[in-house]
Amino acid sequence: MAEIQFIPTRSPTRGTDLTPMDPRLQRLIALRQRGLSKPATSSTRKDEVAVVAKVSDLEAWQSLSEVTMGAVIGGRGHDGSWVVTGRIPVSRIELVRTQPFVHSLKAAQRLSRELASTTEEILARPGLLPGGHKARGGRGVVVGIVDIGCDFAHQNFRTTSGRTRIRRLWDQHGDTNSPPGFNYGTLYTSTAINAALQAANPYQALGYGPDPFEAAHGTHVMDIAAGNGRGSGVPGVAPGADLIFVEIASSDVPWQGSEVVGKNFGDSVQLLEALAFIFQAAGGKPCVINVSLGTNGGPHDGSTLVEQGIDRLLEQTPDRAVVIAASNSYADGIHAEGTVPKGGRYDLPWVVGEGDITQNELELWYPGDGRLSVEIVQPDGTSLGKVDPNESGTVSSDGEVVLFVANRLHDPNNGDNMIGVFLNTGAPTGRWTLRLKDEAGRSTPFHAWVERDDAGQSSFPPPHDSTHTIGSISCGRHTLVVGSYDAHKPALPLSWFSSAGPTRDGRPKPEVSAPGHDVVAARSRSKTGTTRMSGTSMAAPAVTGAVALLLAEAKARKKSLDVGQIRQAVIETARRNPPQGSGWHDRYGHGRVSAKGLVAAAMSAAPIAAASEPEARPARGARRAPRPRAAKEGR
C-alpha cells in the first residue's frame, strides 16, 4: 500500500473526539467523513442505518424525529428499559446516541445461514411416541421459520386438498403491503398463497419464489421441522403444525457501493423484527421459531441487544420457544484466547488467505477493568499505527479506505471492552498482527473471534482453539441452541463442523444436539423432490419440531409451559451415549434430543419444573454476565 494515512475518527458535529459507541456505527461515521455514502437496502434508505437500541424512555425514543420506528421487542425489562428497533440517518447517529435515555445503540450485524433418519433417531415418528399421546403431529401449534427461500408450492407444505399450510409469509425484500407495524417488506396471506397455487406458475402469480437455480435453505429447514411428506413421502417432525415463514433480508453496514448489498444472509435488526412478527401473527397459539443462521462476532455472553430482545419475547408470554443453530465453525480457526501480561504485550496473528478479495472482520473482548492498546502490523511487517483505549481511526491508501479500528471501553450491555478491526477489500493478504499492549498495569485475558465469511474465511493460524465457537446469537439465556451429529452411522458421531461451547461467561451452550449431517428434505421448485444438506442448520429444525410436539401435547392436556419449563423438559429428556458420562458436553450439549421424552413429559401428571440454569466453569478470560439491573447511562 502507498501513501498510508491513519486518520482518527472525530465527532462530525463538535470537532472533538467521537462519542464512544458501537464500532459499526463509528465505521459508518468515518466512511461518511471520507465522502462515502451508505447504499439503500431492503429496509433502509440511502445513508440510513438499521439499529437496535435499549432505551429507558419509550415515548422519548418514539418522539425523536430522527427515528423511523421499527418494533418494540417484548415488554419492559427487569431494569425498566425497552429494547426497540428503528432506522436513523447516518448523519444523526451521534446525536441519537448521546440522548440521555439511549443506553445502548447497535448497528445491524450480518447473519449467515447455517429426513427419515432424523425422525427415527430422535424418536419422533408416530409409532415411536408414547402410547395414548395427543400430540397429533403438532396440530394447534405454529412453527415459525426465519430463513431464506420458502417454496410454498412444494407438496410437503400443502394439505390433502391442495391448500397451503402457510398462514403468513413475510418477504422482507418486498415493497408493497407491509405487515402492520412494519414499514418494509411484503406480506402474503394464506388467501393470496392459495390463489397463486391455482396458477400455472404460482411463483409468478404471487410475486415471490425461491431461487430457481439453487436449492433453498429455508425450504429444506422448514421440511425437517414440519413438512407433511405429501410430496416426498417422508414427513418431518411436526407434520400437523401450522407454518409462518419470514424471508429475512439484509441491512448490513457495507463499506461502499451497491455491489456489497444483498450478499449477506440477513441481519440482526430484521431478525428481531421477524421474531416479533411471527409471535404476533401466531395469536394465542403455542409457537416455536427456528433460526438457522448466525454470526461469529460478538461478546458471546448473552448480553447483545438481539439476545436480550429474544429473551424478552420469550418471557412475555408462555408457550413460546426459539431454537437456534449452534454454528458450523468448529474447524474454521475463528476463535483465539490469551492473556496480555502485566506491563507487556501479546502478538495476535490473523491470516487473510492469498486471493481473498472479501472484507474481513475481527472482534476482541476483554474485561472492563483492563486497558489494551492495539498496534496493527500488516503482512510485510509495516506498522500502520497504534489505537489507544477509547479511540478509533481509519487507514486509507491512495484515497481509499483500507482498514478501520475501534478500541471501545465499557460496552453498555456488559461493561466489557472491545477492539474491532475491519479490513476492506483490497487490503494485503497474508499474516496480519494485532499487537496488544497492557496500558493499565495488570494482566488482561481476552477472547477474539473472526467473523464468518463463506467466500473467503480468514482465521487464526494453527493450532486452533475451537472452544467458544458457537454463534454470537446462540448465547442467550432462554434460547435452545442445537449441535449436530450424524444419524446415519451407528456410533452417532459429532459432525466435524458442529461448533463448541461454552459461552464466554461460562454457561453451557449448546443445550442439546440432533441429526444435522447429510439430511434429506424438500428441494425447492421440485414440487415433490428432495435434496441433501448438512449443518447445524439442519439439526435445529429437528429440535424445533420436537418442541412443537411438546407444546401440542401440553395444549391438548390444557397445560401451559413457560420458557423455563420448555428448556428444562428439553434438557432433562435428552439421551446419552453418546455423549458419554453424565455431564454437559461442549458439542453434544446435555445429550441428543428426544421427541418421545418431550411428549411423555407433557403427558405426565407431575408438573414440569422450571429450569434453574446450570453453569459451566468459566473459561480463561471469561467474566460472568451481569444480572439485570437498573438502566444507567452507557456509551
Backbone torsions as a table, in degrees:
resi	resn	phi	psi	omega
1	MET	NA	145.0	-179.6
2	ALA	-115.0	158.1	175.5
3	GLU	50.9	51.9	-178.1
4	ILE	-71.9	133.5	175.4
5	GLN	-130.1	135.2	171.7
6	PHE	-105.5	117.5	-174.0
7	ILE	-116.2	111.7	176.9
8	PRO	-61.0	146.0	177.6
9	THR	-82.7	126.2	-177.9
10	ARG	-114.3	160.3	176.8
11	SER	-66.2	128.1	-179.2
12	PRO	-71.4	-15.5	-177.1
13	THR	-106.1	-33.0	-174.8
14	ARG	-104.5	-18.7	-177.7
15	GLY	75.2	7.7	178.1
16	THR	-106.1	-169.6	177.4
17	ASP	-57.5	142.6	-179.8
18	LEU	-67.6	141.4	175.0
19	THR	-57.3	128.8	178.0
20	PRO	-57.1	132.3	-177.6
21	MET	-162.4	179.4	178.2
22	ASP	-49.4	126.8	-179.3
23	PRO	-56.0	-30.0	178.7
24	ARG	-67.2	-35.8	175.1
25	LEU	-71.4	-39.7	174.9
26	GLN	-58.1	-41.0	-178.9
27	ARG	-63.1	-40.3	178.1
28	LEU	-62.6	-42.2	178.9
29	ILE	-63.3	-42.7	179.3
30	ALA	-62.4	-41.2	179.3
31	LEU	-66.5	-37.8	177.8
32	ARG	-64.0	-38.3	177.6
33	GLN	-65.2	-22.9	176.5
34	ARG	-88.2	4.8	177.1
35	GLY	85.8	15.4	-178.1
36	LEU	-98.6	140.7	-179.9
37	SER	-101.2	149.1	172.6
38	LYS	-89.6	122.8	-178.9
39	PRO	-67.3	159.8	174.0
40	ALA	-70.0	153.3	175.5
41	THR	-130.0	-170.0	-177.1
42	SER	-62.9	-28.7	-176.7
43	SER	-121.6	3.8	179.9
44	THR	-132.0	150.4	173.2
45	ARG	-84.0	175.3	175.3
46	LYS	-58.3	137.6	179.3
47	ASP	58.5	36.5	175.6
48	GLU	-130.7	144.8	-176.4
49	VAL	-125.3	139.6	174.0
50	ALA	-81.4	134.8	-176.7
51	VAL	-134.7	157.8	167.2
52	VAL	-121.8	137.2	-172.9
53	ALA	-134.8	154.4	167.9
54	LYS	-111.5	121.9	-175.6
55	VAL	-129.0	149.5	178.3
56	SER	-96.4	-12.3	-179.9
57	ASP	-131.1	98.8	-175.9
58	LEU	-64.8	-41.4	-178.8
59	GLU	-63.7	-40.6	179.6
60	ALA	-65.5	-39.9	176.1
61	TRP	-60.4	-47.1	-178.4
62	GLN	-66.2	-23.1	-177.7
63	SER	-85.5	-12.6	179.3
64	LEU	-64.0	124.6	-179.1
65	SER	-67.1	-22.7	179.6
66	GLU	-73.0	-19.0	-171.2
67	VAL	-97.1	123.0	165.3
68	THR	-93.5	114.4	-171.4
69	MET	-65.1	142.4	171.5
70	GLY	-106.4	-103.1	-177.9
71	ALA	-129.8	153.3	167.7
72	VAL	-94.8	121.0	-171.2
73	ILE	-94.4	105.8	-179.9
74	GLY	71.6	-161.6	-179.1
75	GLY	-98.4	-168.6	178.7
76	ARG	-70.3	136.6	-176.3
77	GLY	-77.4	171.4	178.5
78	HIS	-61.0	-25.9	-179.4
79	ASP	-92.0	8.5	178.7
80	GLY	84.0	4.0	-176.7
81	SER	-97.4	168.1	175.5
82	TRP	-121.1	144.9	170.6
83	VAL	-104.3	125.1	-173.4
84	VAL	-134.6	159.4	172.2
85	THR	-120.0	161.0	178.9
86	GLY	-176.3	-176.8	175.9
87	ARG	-128.5	136.0	-180.0
88	ILE	-135.5	151.7	176.8
89	PRO	-66.6	143.2	178.1
90	VAL	-57.8	-37.2	-177.5
91	SER	-67.4	-14.0	-175.9
92	ARG	-113.8	10.6	-177.7
93	ILE	-56.6	-50.6	-174.5
94	GLU	-65.9	-39.1	178.9
95	LEU	-61.5	-44.9	179.8
96	VAL	-64.7	-41.9	-176.7
97	ARG	-65.2	-29.3	-175.9
98	THR	-88.4	1.5	174.9
99	GLN	-63.4	137.4	-174.1
100	PRO	-63.4	-21.4	-178.8
101	PHE	-93.9	-3.0	178.1
102	VAL	-95.5	104.9	-174.7
103	HIS	-93.3	-19.0	174.8
104	SER	-158.3	140.3	179.7
105	LEU	-140.5	120.5	-175.8
106	LYS	-125.5	140.3	175.1
107	ALA	-77.7	159.2	173.7
108	ALA	-57.8	140.5	178.6
109	GLN	-122.2	135.0	-173.9
110	ARG	-67.2	149.3	176.2
111	LEU	-123.9	153.5	-179.8
112	SER	-127.2	149.9	-178.8
113	ARG	-73.9	125.6	173.3
114	GLU	-97.0	NA	NA
115	LEU	NA	-18.6	-179.6
116	ALA	-55.9	-42.1	178.6
117	SER	-66.1	-35.3	-179.5
118	THR	-64.5	-54.7	-175.1
119	THR	-65.1	-31.7	178.1
120	GLU	-73.4	-44.7	-174.7
121	GLU	-67.8	-36.4	-179.5
122	ILE	-90.5	9.0	175.7
123	LEU	61.9	45.2	-177.3
124	ALA	-105.1	-12.5	177.8
125	ARG	-63.0	145.8	-177.4
126	PRO	-51.7	-40.1	-178.8
127	GLY	-70.9	-13.1	-179.9
128	LEU	-100.0	-8.6	177.9
129	LEU	-78.8	160.8	-177.9
130	PRO	-60.6	144.7	176.3
131	GLY	-61.2	141.0	179.3
132	GLY	82.3	8.4	-178.9
133	HIS	-70.3	159.9	-179.7
134	LYS	-124.7	22.6	-175.1
135	ALA	-68.7	-32.4	176.8
136	ARG	47.5	43.8	175.3
137	GLY	68.8	19.0	-179.5
138	GLY	89.6	16.3	-179.2
139	ARG	-61.3	138.8	-178.7
140	GLY	88.4	0.4	179.6
141	VAL	-115.2	146.8	175.7
142	VAL	-101.7	126.9	171.6
143	VAL	-102.1	118.1	177.5
144	GLY	-99.6	141.5	179.1
145	ILE	-126.2	123.2	172.8
146	VAL	-109.8	110.9	-170.0
147	ASP	-165.7	-157.2	177.8
148	ILE	-135.0	128.6	175.4
149	GLY	91.5	86.9	177.9
150	CYS	-106.9	112.1	175.9
151	ASP	-89.9	86.6	-178.1
152	PHE	-65.5	-17.2	-178.2
153	ALA	-87.2	-11.5	179.4
154	HIS	-63.9	137.5	-175.4
155	GLN	-61.1	-23.3	-179.8
156	ASN	-68.9	-11.1	179.8
157	PHE	-116.5	24.4	179.0
158	ARG	-127.8	153.8	-178.9
159	THR	-81.5	177.5	178.9
160	THR	-62.7	-25.1	178.0
161	SER	-87.1	-0.4	179.1
162	GLY	89.8	0.0	179.9
163	ARG	-81.0	161.1	-176.4
164	THR	-76.7	149.2	171.5
165	ARG	-94.8	-3.9	-176.2
166	ILE	-88.6	115.3	-177.9
167	ARG	-75.3	-39.2	180.0
168	ARG	-145.2	145.7	173.1
169	LEU	-135.8	113.3	179.3
170	TRP	-106.5	113.1	174.9
171	ASP	-93.1	106.9	-176.4
172	GLN	-69.6	-11.9	176.9
173	HIS	-79.3	-20.5	-171.9
174	GLY	-70.4	174.1	-177.1
175	ASP	-138.8	15.7	176.8
176	THR	-135.3	150.3	175.9
177	ASN	55.3	55.8	179.0
178	SER	-67.6	152.2	176.9
179	PRO	-63.0	150.0	176.9
180	PRO	-56.0	132.4	179.5
181	GLY	90.7	-5.1	179.1
182	PHE	-127.8	147.0	-173.3
183	ASN	-109.2	23.9	180.0
184	TYR	-154.9	167.9	177.5
185	GLY	82.8	171.8	178.7
186	THR	-124.5	129.8	178.9
187	LEU	-100.3	126.5	175.4
188	TYR	-110.8	124.9	178.4
189	THR	-87.8	169.6	177.2
190	SER	-62.2	-31.8	177.8
191	THR	-63.0	-45.3	179.6
192	ALA	-65.6	-40.0	-179.7
193	ILE	-66.1	-43.6	179.3
194	ASN	-62.0	-37.8	177.6
195	ALA	-64.6	-41.1	179.6
196	ALA	-65.9	-32.9	-178.8
197	LEU	-66.3	-16.3	177.8
198	GLN	-81.5	-13.8	-176.3
199	ALA	-84.7	158.7	178.0
200	ALA	-63.8	-36.8	176.3
201	ASN	-120.6	90.4	-174.4
202	PRO	-64.0	-30.1	-179.5
203	TYR	-68.1	-43.1	177.8
204	GLN	-66.5	-38.9	-178.7
205	ALA	-65.4	-38.6	-179.3
206	LEU	-81.1	-28.5	-174.2
207	GLY	86.0	18.3	179.1
208	TYR	-150.9	143.8	174.6
209	GLY	-170.6	158.3	177.9
210	PRO	-71.7	164.6	178.7
211	ASP	-51.6	125.4	-179.2
212	PRO	-74.9	-10.2	-174.0
213	PHE	-110.0	-11.1	-175.8
214	GLU	-138.5	138.5	177.9
215	ALA	-60.1	128.4	-173.9
216	ALA	-76.8	128.8	177.4
217	HIS	-58.0	-47.6	-175.8
218	GLY	-65.0	-36.4	177.4
219	THR	-63.0	-44.1	179.4
220	HIS	-62.4	-46.9	-179.7
221	VAL	-61.5	-46.4	-177.6
222	MET	-63.5	-35.7	179.7
223	ASP	-67.0	-40.4	178.2
224	ILE	-60.2	-44.3	-177.4
225	ALA	-70.4	-44.3	-166.6
226	ALA	-152.7	17.7	174.6
227	GLY	-63.7	149.6	-177.9
228	ASN	-98.8	-2.5	175.5
229	GLY	76.7	7.6	-178.8
230	ARG	-64.0	-28.5	178.4
231	GLY	-96.1	-47.5	-174.5
232	SER	-85.9	-19.7	-178.0
233	GLY	89.8	-6.8	-179.2
234	VAL	-128.2	112.5	-179.5
235	PRO	-75.7	159.4	173.3
236	GLY	-80.9	-164.0	-171.6
237	VAL	-74.9	-37.3	-178.0
238	ALA	-127.0	71.3	-171.9
239	PRO	-70.2	-10.6	-179.7
240	GLY	-96.4	-1.2	-175.8
241	ALA	-76.3	154.6	168.9
242	ASP	-79.4	160.0	-174.2
243	LEU	-126.8	139.8	169.2
244	ILE	-132.1	131.4	-176.0
245	PHE	-123.8	135.7	171.7
246	VAL	-119.0	119.1	172.7
247	GLU	-81.4	106.0	-173.3
248	ILE	-79.9	141.9	-179.7
249	ALA	-115.1	173.8	-174.5
250	SER	-112.5	133.7	168.7
251	SER	-130.5	40.5	-179.5
252	ASP	-61.4	161.7	178.3
253	VAL	-87.0	101.9	-177.4
254	PRO	-85.5	166.0	175.9
255	TRP	-73.0	-53.1	-179.3
256	GLN	-175.3	155.5	169.8
257	GLY	81.2	148.3	-177.6
258	SER	-68.5	-17.0	-176.3
259	GLU	-68.5	-17.3	-178.9
260	VAL	-95.3	-2.1	-179.1
261	VAL	-88.1	139.3	175.3
262	GLY	87.2	3.6	-179.0
263	LYS	-96.2	-4.4	179.4
264	ASN	-101.9	158.1	-173.8
265	PHE	-74.2	-31.1	-177.1
266	GLY	170.6	-176.2	177.4
267	ASP	-140.6	166.8	-170.8
268	SER	-68.5	-35.7	178.9
269	VAL	-64.3	-48.0	-178.3
270	GLN	-71.9	-22.8	171.8
271	LEU	-64.3	-48.7	178.5
272	LEU	-58.8	-42.0	179.6
273	GLU	-66.9	-34.4	176.8
274	ALA	-64.5	-44.1	180.0
275	LEU	-63.9	-44.7	179.0
276	ALA	-60.7	-40.3	178.9
277	PHE	-63.2	-46.1	-176.8
278	ILE	-63.6	-46.8	179.3
279	PHE	-61.4	-38.2	178.1
280	GLN	-66.1	-45.5	-177.9
281	ALA	-68.4	-24.8	179.1
282	ALA	-70.1	-16.6	-179.5
283	GLY	65.2	-133.1	-178.9
284	GLY	-90.1	5.2	-177.1
285	LYS	-79.7	147.2	170.5
286	PRO	-56.8	145.4	-172.7
287	CYS	-146.7	133.4	173.0
288	VAL	-126.6	133.1	-175.2
289	ILE	-114.8	136.1	177.4
290	ASN	-101.9	131.3	176.7
291	VAL	-125.9	97.6	179.3
292	SER	-100.6	59.3	177.6
293	LEU	-154.7	166.6	-177.2
294	GLY	-179.3	-169.5	-178.1
295	THR	-152.6	156.9	-177.1
296	ASN	-88.2	-39.7	-174.0
297	GLY	-71.5	159.3	179.1
298	GLY	128.9	171.0	-174.6
299	PRO	-74.5	-18.2	179.0
300	HIS	56.5	39.5	177.0
301	ASP	-133.7	11.3	179.1
302	GLY	79.9	6.5	-174.4
303	SER	-92.8	-7.1	-179.3
304	THR	-60.6	152.3	179.1
305	LEU	-63.7	-29.3	176.7
306	VAL	-63.5	-48.3	-179.3
307	GLU	-68.1	-38.4	175.3
308	GLN	-61.9	-39.7	178.4
309	GLY	-63.4	-44.2	178.0
310	ILE	-61.8	-44.4	179.0
311	ASP	-58.8	-40.6	-179.7
312	ARG	-67.4	-38.8	176.2
313	LEU	-60.9	-36.8	-178.4
314	LEU	-76.9	-29.5	177.5
315	GLU	-76.7	-21.1	-170.7
316	GLN	-66.4	-39.8	-172.5
317	THR	-144.4	141.0	176.5
318	PRO	-70.4	173.2	177.8
319	ASP	62.4	38.9	176.2
320	ARG	-129.2	145.9	174.6
321	ALA	-150.7	151.3	172.7
322	VAL	-127.6	126.3	-178.9
323	VAL	-111.8	131.0	-174.2
324	ILE	-128.0	137.0	175.5
325	ALA	-65.9	141.1	-176.1
326	ALA	-69.4	-26.9	-176.8
327	SER	110.8	163.1	-174.9
328	ASN	-118.0	38.5	-168.2
329	SER	-109.6	13.0	-173.4
330	TYR	-58.1	-40.3	-172.9
331	ALA	-101.2	12.6	-171.6
332	ASP	-95.2	-4.6	179.8
333	GLY	66.2	39.4	-173.9
334	ILE	-98.9	-2.8	-178.1
335	HIS	-122.4	142.9	173.7
336	ALA	-144.7	150.6	172.4
337	GLU	-142.3	155.7	-179.5
338	GLY	-172.5	-173.3	179.9
339	THR	-136.4	126.8	173.6
340	VAL	-82.9	119.3	-175.5
341	PRO	-68.2	155.1	178.3
342	LYS	-55.9	123.5	179.4
343	GLY	71.0	6.4	-175.7
344	GLY	-118.2	-161.2	-177.8
345	ARG	-137.6	165.0	178.7
346	TYR	-140.7	124.2	177.8
347	ASP	-93.5	114.7	179.5
348	LEU	-102.9	110.9	-179.9
349	PRO	-80.2	148.5	-179.3
350	TRP	-141.8	119.7	-171.4
351	VAL	-104.3	122.1	172.5
352	VAL	-105.6	117.9	-171.9
353	GLY	-65.5	150.9	177.3
354	GLU	-60.1	132.8	-179.9
355	GLY	87.6	-2.3	178.5
356	ASP	-71.7	116.7	-179.4
357	ILE	-111.5	16.5	-179.0
358	THR	-97.5	167.6	170.6
359	GLN	-72.7	152.0	178.3
360	ASN	-134.9	147.8	-172.0
361	GLU	-143.5	141.9	179.9
362	LEU	-138.0	140.9	174.0
363	GLU	-124.8	138.0	177.9
364	LEU	-128.0	127.0	-177.5
365	TRP	-117.0	138.2	178.1
366	TYR	-147.5	161.2	-173.4
367	PRO	-58.7	151.8	-174.7
368	GLY	-67.1	-18.9	179.1
369	ASP	-88.1	0.0	176.5
370	GLY	-90.9	164.2	174.3
371	ARG	-141.7	113.1	179.7
372	LEU	-120.9	132.6	166.6
373	SER	-93.9	159.3	179.3
374	VAL	-132.4	126.5	174.2
375	GLU	-105.4	132.3	-178.5
376	ILE	-100.0	119.5	-179.9
377	VAL	-114.1	121.1	-177.0
378	GLN	-81.1	169.2	-171.9
379	PRO	-55.2	-27.9	-179.7
380	ASP	-84.8	5.6	178.2
381	GLY	91.3	-3.7	-179.9
382	THR	-77.4	130.3	176.5
383	SER	-81.5	133.6	177.5
384	LEU	-94.2	-1.2	178.7
385	GLY	119.1	169.3	-176.9
386	LYS	-113.2	142.1	177.0
387	VAL	-116.1	116.2	-179.4
388	ASP	-79.6	165.3	177.8
389	PRO	-55.0	137.0	-180.0
390	ASN	68.3	22.2	173.7
391	GLU	-119.6	163.3	175.4
392	SER	-148.4	163.0	179.6
393	GLY	-170.3	167.8	-177.5
394	THR	-118.3	139.7	172.1
395	VAL	-107.3	129.0	179.2
396	SER	-126.0	158.0	177.7
397	SER	-141.2	122.9	-178.8
398	ASP	52.6	37.7	176.2
399	GLY	85.2	-2.7	-179.3
400	GLU	-104.1	136.7	176.2
401	VAL	-71.5	124.7	-177.8
402	VAL	-109.6	-36.5	-172.2
403	LEU	-151.3	143.8	174.3
404	PHE	-130.1	135.3	-179.6
405	VAL	-128.9	134.1	173.8
406	ALA	-129.5	131.0	179.7
407	ASN	-118.2	90.1	-168.9
408	ARG	-100.5	135.5	176.4
409	LEU	-99.5	145.4	168.5
410	HIS	55.8	67.2	171.3
411	ASP	-53.7	132.5	-173.0
412	PRO	-67.1	-15.2	-176.4
413	ASN	-93.1	-17.9	177.5
414	ASN	-143.2	-4.6	178.5
415	GLY	78.6	-1.0	-178.9
416	ASP	-86.9	170.3	179.8
417	ASN	-106.0	151.8	-176.7
418	MET	-140.3	136.3	171.5
419	ILE	-111.4	123.8	178.1
420	GLY	-115.2	132.3	178.9
421	VAL	-125.2	126.9	-178.2
422	PHE	-122.2	117.3	177.0
423	LEU	-99.6	127.8	178.2
424	ASN	-82.2	165.9	172.3
425	THR	-59.6	143.8	-179.1
426	GLY	92.2	-7.8	175.0
427	ALA	-68.5	152.0	-178.6
428	PRO	-58.8	144.1	173.8
429	THR	-91.1	164.1	-179.2
430	GLY	121.2	-158.8	-173.7
431	ARG	-94.6	101.1	173.7
432	TRP	-81.2	159.7	176.9
433	THR	-132.5	130.3	170.3
434	LEU	-100.4	108.8	-177.8
435	ARG	-92.4	102.1	-176.3
436	LEU	-90.0	132.8	-178.7
437	LYS	-129.1	132.7	176.2
438	ASP	-69.0	127.3	179.1
439	GLU	-117.4	8.0	-175.3
440	ALA	-120.0	-0.8	-179.8
441	GLY	72.2	36.2	178.7
442	ARG	-150.8	153.8	175.8
443	SER	-69.6	132.3	-172.7
444	THR	-129.5	109.6	176.3
445	PRO	-78.4	154.8	179.6
446	PHE	-148.1	160.2	167.7
447	HIS	-125.7	144.6	178.3
448	ALA	-135.6	147.6	177.6
449	TRP	-134.5	140.1	172.3
450	VAL	-94.3	133.3	-178.2
451	GLU	-68.0	149.3	-179.8
452	ARG	-66.4	139.9	179.7
453	ASP	-153.4	93.0	-174.9
454	ASP	-65.1	-21.8	-177.6
455	ALA	-90.4	-8.2	-178.7
456	GLY	-179.8	69.8	-172.8
457	GLN	-69.3	117.1	169.4
458	SER	-82.8	166.7	-172.8
459	SER	-160.9	170.1	167.5
460	PHE	-85.3	146.8	-176.7
461	PRO	-72.3	157.9	176.4
462	PRO	-63.2	158.5	-2.2
463	PRO	-74.2	139.6	-174.3
464	HIS	-83.5	145.4	170.5
465	ASP	-102.3	102.0	-172.8
466	SER	-94.0	7.7	172.4
467	THR	-72.4	163.7	174.3
468	HIS	57.4	35.1	-177.7
469	THR	-101.3	5.1	174.4
470	ILE	-64.1	156.6	-176.8
471	GLY	-64.2	155.6	-174.7
472	SER	-71.7	-21.3	174.2
473	ILE	-92.5	8.4	-178.6
474	SER	-100.5	19.7	-173.8
475	CYS	-116.5	11.4	-179.9
476	GLY	-67.1	166.9	-175.6
477	ARG	-85.2	-22.9	-175.5
478	HIS	-113.7	-10.3	-178.9
479	THR	-75.3	158.7	173.6
480	LEU	-105.9	118.3	-175.7
481	VAL	-109.3	139.1	-166.1
482	VAL	-126.9	126.8	171.3
483	GLY	-91.2	175.8	-173.4
484	SER	-125.3	142.2	170.1
485	TYR	-137.1	173.1	-175.7
486	ASP	-100.0	109.9	-178.5
487	ALA	-81.2	-4.6	-178.5
488	HIS	-85.1	-12.4	-176.1
489	LYS	-110.8	142.1	-175.3
490	PRO	-57.2	-34.1	-177.5
491	ALA	-79.6	-7.9	-178.8
492	LEU	50.4	53.9	-174.7
493	PRO	-70.5	154.0	174.0
494	LEU	-61.0	144.3	171.6
495	SER	-69.5	136.8	-174.9
496	TRP	-58.5	-26.6	-174.5
497	PHE	-90.6	-14.2	-169.5
498	SER	-65.6	122.4	-171.9
499	SER	-70.1	161.1	-175.4
500	ALA	-113.9	150.3	169.7
501	GLY	-91.6	-165.5	1.1
502	PRO	-86.0	-169.0	171.5
503	THR	-73.0	167.0	-178.7
504	ARG	-64.4	-28.9	177.7
505	ASP	-91.4	13.1	167.9
506	GLY	88.5	12.0	179.5
507	ARG	-85.8	149.8	-176.1
508	PRO	-78.9	105.8	171.7
509	LYS	-133.7	137.2	7.2
510	PRO	-75.7	163.1	176.4
511	GLU	-76.1	-46.0	-176.3
512	VAL	-144.7	177.4	175.7
513	SER	-131.0	164.7	-179.0
514	ALA	-155.6	166.3	178.7
515	PRO	-62.8	125.3	178.1
516	GLY	-138.9	9.6	-174.8
517	HIS	-106.5	122.3	178.2
518	ASP	52.7	51.7	-179.0
519	VAL	-87.7	128.9	178.7
520	VAL	-96.8	123.2	179.2
521	ALA	-152.6	-175.7	-169.3
522	ALA	-56.3	137.1	173.0
523	ARG	-102.6	130.1	-178.6
524	SER	-65.1	151.2	178.8
525	ARG	58.9	27.5	177.7
526	SER	-116.6	-7.9	-176.9
527	LYS	68.1	-48.4	-177.5
528	THR	-132.6	-4.8	-170.1
529	GLY	-81.5	171.8	-179.9
530	THR	-131.2	168.0	174.3
531	THR	-148.6	165.3	-176.8
532	ARG	-108.5	131.8	176.7
533	MET	-139.2	156.5	177.4
534	SER	-130.5	149.1	175.8
535	GLY	149.7	161.7	171.4
536	THR	-62.9	-17.3	172.7
537	SER	-59.6	-29.3	179.8
538	MET	-88.9	-23.3	178.5
539	ALA	-76.8	-41.1	-176.9
540	ALA	-56.5	-46.8	-178.1
541	PRO	-65.8	-22.4	174.0
542	ALA	-64.3	-40.5	177.0
543	VAL	-71.4	-37.5	176.2
544	THR	-56.6	-46.8	178.2
545	GLY	-64.0	-39.4	179.4
546	ALA	-64.3	-39.8	177.3
547	VAL	-66.3	-35.6	176.0
548	ALA	-60.2	-40.3	177.1
549	LEU	-64.5	-41.7	176.2
550	LEU	-58.1	-48.4	-178.4
551	LEU	-65.9	-36.8	178.9
552	ALA	-66.3	-43.4	178.9
553	GLU	-63.7	-42.8	179.0
554	ALA	-63.7	-41.9	-180.0
555	LYS	-63.5	-41.8	180.0
556	ALA	-62.5	-25.5	-179.6
557	ARG	-103.5	16.7	176.1
558	LYS	58.5	38.0	175.8
559	LYS	-108.0	145.9	174.7
560	SER	-119.3	135.6	-175.9
561	LEU	-119.3	127.2	173.9
562	ASP	-82.3	173.7	-172.8
563	VAL	-64.5	-32.5	177.6
564	GLY	-65.6	-39.3	178.6
565	GLN	-68.9	-37.6	178.2
566	ILE	-64.2	-47.1	179.1
567	ARG	-60.8	-42.9	-178.1
568	GLN	-64.9	-39.8	178.8
569	ALA	-62.7	-42.9	179.8
570	VAL	-62.8	-43.3	-177.6
571	ILE	-69.6	-46.9	-174.3
572	GLU	-70.4	-26.8	-178.4
573	THR	-94.5	-0.4	179.5
574	ALA	-63.9	146.8	-174.5
575	ARG	-100.5	151.9	-177.9
576	ARG	-107.6	179.5	173.6
577	ASN	56.2	66.9	2.6
578	PRO	-86.8	160.8	-3.0
579	PRO	-77.5	159.1	179.5
580	GLN	-75.7	157.3	176.8
581	GLY	80.4	-167.4	-175.6
582	SER	-119.8	-8.3	-177.4
583	GLY	-89.2	174.4	177.5
584	TRP	-69.3	138.4	178.6
585	HIS	-107.6	138.7	-171.7
586	ASP	-69.6	-7.8	177.8
587	ARG	-127.0	-40.7	174.0
588	TYR	-74.5	-19.2	-173.6
589	GLY	75.9	-143.0	178.8
590	HIS	-79.9	-3.2	178.8
591	GLY	143.2	-168.9	-179.1
592	ARG	-92.7	133.3	-174.7
593	VAL	-59.7	146.8	178.6
594	SER	-128.7	107.0	175.8
595	ALA	-64.2	-38.8	178.2
596	LYS	-60.6	-45.3	179.4
597	GLY	-63.0	-38.6	179.5
598	LEU	-65.7	-44.9	178.8
599	VAL	-63.8	-41.6	178.3
600	ALA	-61.9	-37.2	178.8
601	ALA	-63.5	-39.6	178.4
602	ALA	-71.2	-29.1	179.2
603	MET	-74.7	-24.8	-175.3
604	SER	-63.9	144.3	177.2
605	ALA	-71.2	-24.7	-179.9
606	ALA	-74.4	136.4	177.9
607	PRO	-67.0	148.6	176.8
608	ILE	-79.2	127.0	-179.8
609	ALA	-71.1	147.7	174.5
610	ALA	-73.2	149.1	-176.7
611	ALA	-71.0	132.1	165.4
612	SER	-107.2	108.7	-165.2
613	GLU	-64.8	118.4	175.1
614	PRO	-71.8	156.8	-179.1
615	GLU	-122.2	134.1	174.0
616	ALA	-80.1	163.6	177.1
617	ARG	-66.5	130.2	-177.8
618	PRO	-59.8	139.8	175.6
619	ALA	-77.5	162.9	177.4
620	ARG	-58.3	129.2	179.6
621	GLY	88.0	0.9	-179.9
622	ALA	-88.6	158.4	171.1
623	ARG	-136.9	150.2	-179.8
624	ARG	-64.7	137.9	176.2
625	ALA	-67.2	141.1	-177.6
626	PRO	-69.2	146.0	173.1
627	ARG	-74.1	157.8	179.5
628	PRO	-56.0	138.8	179.3
629	ARG	-148.9	169.1	-178.0
630	ALA	-59.9	137.9	-179.9
631	ALA	-65.0	140.4	175.7
632	LYS	-137.5	167.5	-176.5
633	GLU	-61.4	126.5	177.5
634	GLY	-122.1	-171.9	-177.8
635	ARG	-112.1	NA	NA
